[in-house]
Amino acid sequence: MLEWLLYRIALRDLLRIRRVSVAILLMAAPAAIALTIRLSSASEFDGAAIYGAFASLLVFGFVLPILSVVFCTGVISQEMEQRTIVYLLTRPIARSRILLAKFAAAWTLVSATTVVAIGILATVTYEPGSSSGQARLYPEAIKNPKALLEQLQYPIDPVSEYLRNSLSLRSGEGLDAWDPATQPRRGLVQGVINDLNRVIERDRRFYNADRFASTRLPEDARQLASERPRGDGLATLNRWLLEAAYPDLLIRSRRSMSQAPRDMLVLPIGALAYGAISLLLATLLNRALIVGLFLAFGWESWVSLLPGNFKLISLMTYLRALAPHARPETSTPGSMALFTALNPESVASHIAWIVLPSVSVIACLLAMAVFTLREYAPKEDA
């Protein structure tokens, strides 16, 4: 099949030593940094949090856009640099077929590189047994049962007050009769855990913007809350809300290995969207690489964090809706946290599933139309 032949030729051209070296370096960089942090702070290492931060900021925010721009703009610029563009376009093959075959090769390479990068990062940050991986609470998941019961006995924040009112009559009476100067009975602790599990599994009213206004919610929790989940999704959300409300009392349920499969699914979607935009730039501009890099690291890095509706014109907004991540907590929020606080609303995932494929298809069609009509010449002859 002609398309398959064109695809293999384009893939072989892209797999030159210089480009492959850059891809390998970018692929290994997030995991290498995570491994360095793990070795230097073994006792304080939080694998799930480090995975979330590096997957979001490095793989999705850096490796994916830069590889998409470099490889997909190279679909045309490489032919012009090698002075083969004229020969290629004089062949009795439809230009659109040539462009799609070469783009498919670039997309394959970007997708494979980013998926491997996520896999290596998840492996390096994996901590067996450090997190429960389950939504339900068990006694082992509570670091300090006495401190948790004290917060529920005399609640001083909206979350604790809501949970106190959600306890069963028996647990409430036991909590009232308990003397905080003594260790709580095992039956009281287990009763409170059972009531909290009922909230986790069934309570669709637990999340309220006002109730959690003073709680720093991770990005994945905010995103999931915007989806109004049910079933397992509701249980996951409510467990994450409890962890955010009591970060020093509960063992986190997140695991890097549980997030990696979802990220591996979303990365090729992101590569398709960023790649299609880069391909369109390559068909329109002689210096598409420079413009593409500006869009990737200027536009995409900041527009998605600005207040208001600016975020809706950023591909990163929709990628984060499909693959939200929790990041490590910091005592003093920086500029990224400040922008996030100013713009807390999330885009629904079903909207992201519509926008990203639509942008990819439209950009590809426009690129094919431009490539079919425009005349190209080697750079030395331009």
Secondary structure, 3 states (H helix, E strand, C coil): CHHHHHHHHHHHHHCCHHHHHHHHHHHHHHHHHHHHHHHHCHHHCCHHHHHHHHHHHHHHHHHHHHHHHHHHHHHHHHHHHCCCHHHHHCCCCCHHHHHHHHHHHHHHHHHHHHHHHHHHHHHHHCCCCCCCCCCCCCHHHECCHHHHHHHHHCCCCHHHHHHHHHCCHHHHHHHHHCCCCCCCCHHHHHHHHHHHHHHHHHCCCCCCCCCCCCCCCCHHHHHHHHCCCCCHHHHHHHHHHHHHHCCCCECCCCCHHHHHHHHHHHHHHHHHHHHHHHHHHHHHCCCHHHHHHHHHHHHHHHHHHCCCCHHHHCHHHHHHHHCCCCCCCCCCCCHHHHHHHHCCCCCCHHHHHHHHHHHHHHHHHHHHHHHHHCCCCCHHHC
